[in-house]
Amino acid sequence: MNSKLDRRKKYTRMALKDSLIKLLKEKPISSITVKEICELADINRSTFYAHYLDHFDLLDKIEEEIIQDMAGYLNQCAHENDEDDLQLIERLLEYFTSKHEVCQILLNENTDTTFQKKVSTFAHQAFIKNWKAAHTLDPELSDYISTFIISGSIDVIRKWSNNGMDKTPKELAEVINKLIKNGFSGWL
């Protein structure tokens, strides 16, 4: 009996998440209502409220789930030298490829979500933990450096996603890694 309830809860949450993602393709979160989500998911509102406070809470849970999933995916990657930098970036891009639709919607510059800020915070923590530990950085400048690297990388990933992921994760990882290591001088 208990496993039946768990399956039903999982199905309900999945249906609500999928419905919100579909609606986010068409309009911003501020224009979406719980009623619309429930109608699309074919779930009544009282069931929705048994799981989430409102549609913003549902979006927050989707974003948090992706960040946690991404962390687990990247934690499988060791980071001890420069070659690991490339592998870490490539794994991140592979993750985005596996979640292309939802990541493209949440990273869209016209979408009013907090996802980009959450990705930036996550990436900053990973940068401090992994990259900074493997490289000698001026502690006073490390926040500025990580902000520059992360913001630029997120914009490159957004552009790549909007271009239909026209490069493989490995190709784009090499571009990002080269920019991080050599700046524009690596391209001149």
C-alpha positions in Angstrom: 0.0 0.0 0.0 2.8 2.4 1.0 4.7 1.9 -2.3 1.5 2.6 -4.2 1.2 6.0 -2.4 4.8 6.7 -3.1 4.3 6.0 -6.9 1.3 8.2 -6.9 3.1 11.0 -5.2 6.0 10.7 -7.7 3.6 10.7 -10.6 1.7 13.7 -9.3 4.9 15.7 -8.7 6.3 14.7 -12.1 3.0 15.7 -13.9 3.0 19.1 -12.1 6.7 19.8 -12.9 6.2 18.8 -16.5 3.1 21.1 -16.8 5.0 24.0 -15.3 7.9 23.5 -17.7 5.5 23.4 -20.7 3.8 26.7 -19.5 7.2 28.3 -19.0 7.9 27.8 -22.7 5.0 30.1 -23.4 5.1 32.7 -20.7 6.9 33.9 -17.5 6.3 32.4 -14.1 4.5 35.6 -12.9 1.8 35.0 -15.6 1.2 31.4 -14.8 -1.5 30.3 -12.4 -1.9 27.2 -10.2 -5.2 26.6 -12.0 -3.4 26.4 -15.4 -0.8 24.0 -14.1 -3.5 21.8 -12.6 -5.6 21.8 -15.7 -2.6 20.9 -17.9 -1.5 18.1 -15.4 -5.1 16.9 -15.0 -4.7 17.2 -11.2 -7.0 19.1 -8.9 -5.9 22.1 -7.0 -6.2 20.5 -3.5 -3.7 17.9 -4.6 -1.4 20.6 -5.9 -1.5 22.4 -2.5 -0.8 19.1 -0.7 2.6 19.1 -2.5 3.5 22.8 -3.0 2.7 26.2 -1.5 2.2 27.8 -4.9 3.6 27.8 -8.4 6.8 29.7 -7.3 7.4 26.9 -4.7 7.0 24.3 -7.5 9.5 26.2 -9.7 11.9 26.5 -6.7 11.7 22.7 -6.2 12.5 22.1 -9.8 15.5 24.3 -9.7 16.8 22.8 -6.5 16.3 19.3 -7.8 18.4 20.2 -10.9 21.2 21.8 -8.8 21.3 18.7 -6.5 21.3 16.4 -9.5 24.1 18.4 -11.1 26.1 18.3 -7.9 25.8 14.5 -7.7 26.8 14.3 -11.4 29.9 16.5 -11.0 31.0 14.9 -7.7 31.8 11.7 -9.7 34.6 13.7 -11.2 38.0 14.0 -9.5 39.8 17.3 -9.7 43.6 17.3 -9.2 45.2 18.8 -12.2 44.5 20.9 -15.3 43.2 18.0 -17.4 40.5 17.5 -14.7 39.4 21.1 -15.4 38.5 20.1 -18.9 36.8 16.9 -17.7 34.7 18.8 -15.1 33.5 21.3 -17.7 32.7 18.6 -20.2 30.7 16.6 -17.5 28.8 19.8 -16.7 28.0 20.3 -20.4 27.0 16.6 -20.7 24.6 17.1 -17.8 23.1 20.2 -19.5 22.7 18.1 -22.7 20.8 15.4 -20.7 18.4 18.1 -19.4 18.5 20.3 -22.4 14.8 21.4 -22.5 14.4 22.3 -18.9 17.9 23.9 -18.6 17.2 26.0 -21.8 13.9 27.2 -20.4 15.3 28.0 -17.0 18.5 29.7 -18.4 16.6 31.7 -20.9 17.2 35.4 -20.4 13.5 36.1 -20.8 12.5 33.7 -18.0 12.1 35.3 -14.6 13.5 32.4 -12.6 16.2 32.3 -10.0 17.9 29.4 -11.7 20.9 31.3 -13.1 21.6 32.7 -9.6 21.4 29.2 -8.2 23.7 27.8 -10.9 26.1 30.7 -10.3 26.2 30.0 -6.5 26.7 26.3 -7.1 29.4 26.9 -9.6 31.2 29.4 -7.3 31.2 26.9 -4.5 32.6 24.2 -6.9 35.2 26.7 -8.2 36.4 27.5 -4.7 36.4 23.8 -3.8 38.0 22.4 -6.9 39.6 24.9 -9.2 41.1 27.3 -6.6 42.5 24.3 -4.7 44.4 23.1 -7.8 45.7 26.6 -8.8 47.5 29.4 -7.0 45.2 32.4 -6.9 45.4 35.7 -5.0 42.8 35.3 -2.3 41.7 38.9 -2.6 41.0 38.5 -6.3 39.6 34.9 -6.4 36.0 36.2 -6.0 36.4 38.5 -8.9 38.0 35.9 -11.0 35.4 33.2 -10.2 32.6 35.7 -10.9 34.1 36.5 -14.4 34.7 32.9 -15.2 31.3 31.7 -14.1 29.2 34.5 -15.6 31.0 34.1 -18.9 30.7 30.4 -18.9 26.9 30.5 -18.1 26.4 32.9 -21.0 28.4 30.7 -23.3 26.3 27.7 -22.2 23.1 29.7 -22.7 24.2 30.7 -26.2 25.1 27.1 -27.0 21.8 25.9 -25.7 19.9 28.5 -27.8 21.9 27.4 -30.9 20.6 23.9 -30.5 23.8 22.6 -28.9 25.6 22.9 -32.2 28.9 21.7 -30.7 29.5 18.5 -28.7 30.0 18.9 -24.9 33.7 18.1 -25.5 34.2 20.8 -28.2 32.5 23.5 -26.1 34.4 22.4 -23.0 37.6 22.9 -24.9 36.5 26.4 -25.9 35.5 27.3 -22.3 38.6 25.8 -20.8 40.9 27.6 -23.3 39.2 30.9 -22.5 39.6 30.3 -18.8 43.3 29.3 -19.1 44.4 31.7 -21.8 41.7 34.4 -22.2 41.5 35.9 -25.6 45.2 35.5 -26.3 44.5 31.8 -26.8 42.5 32.7 -29.9 44.7 35.4 -31.4 
